[in-house]
Amino acid sequence: TESTMGKPKLGDLKEGIATLPILLAGQKDKQVDDAIRRKFSGGDDDIRLCVESMEAQNTVTAALMMADDLCRKAMTSLEPLPPSEAKSALEKAAGVVLNRQL
């Protein structure tokens, strides 16, 4: 939700920013790939196309699973390091991603 994420829904697309779910959709959908390359300059038509493709391909769930996997790997990689402020900050950042609610 907007309140959870701290930014407007589809705000990234409207700003021409391709997030992971869009990039995943673009890998399998040439029209989405074209929209990404032109930074969604087609306006609402590009955004509608991308949203429909993301929903059809379930790329938001795929992106969340990838993020969770990478955060878990990061946490495991941090385990052998001695305690430090830097380690704590990295663990906290990974924890935020792992515990987020959408």
Number of C-alpha atoms within 10 A of each C-alpha: 10 11 9 9 11 8 11 11 12 12 11 12 22 17 11 17 14 18 13 16 21 23 18 21 24 22 11 12 17 11 16 25 19 13 23 22 13 12 17 23 16 12 13 12 12 21 20 12 16 25 19 14 21 22 13 10 16 14 20 17 13 15 17 15 13 13 16 17 13 15 20 17 12 14 18 11 10 15 11 8 8 8 10 8 9 9 15 12 11 15 18 13 13 19 15 12 15 17 9 9 9 8
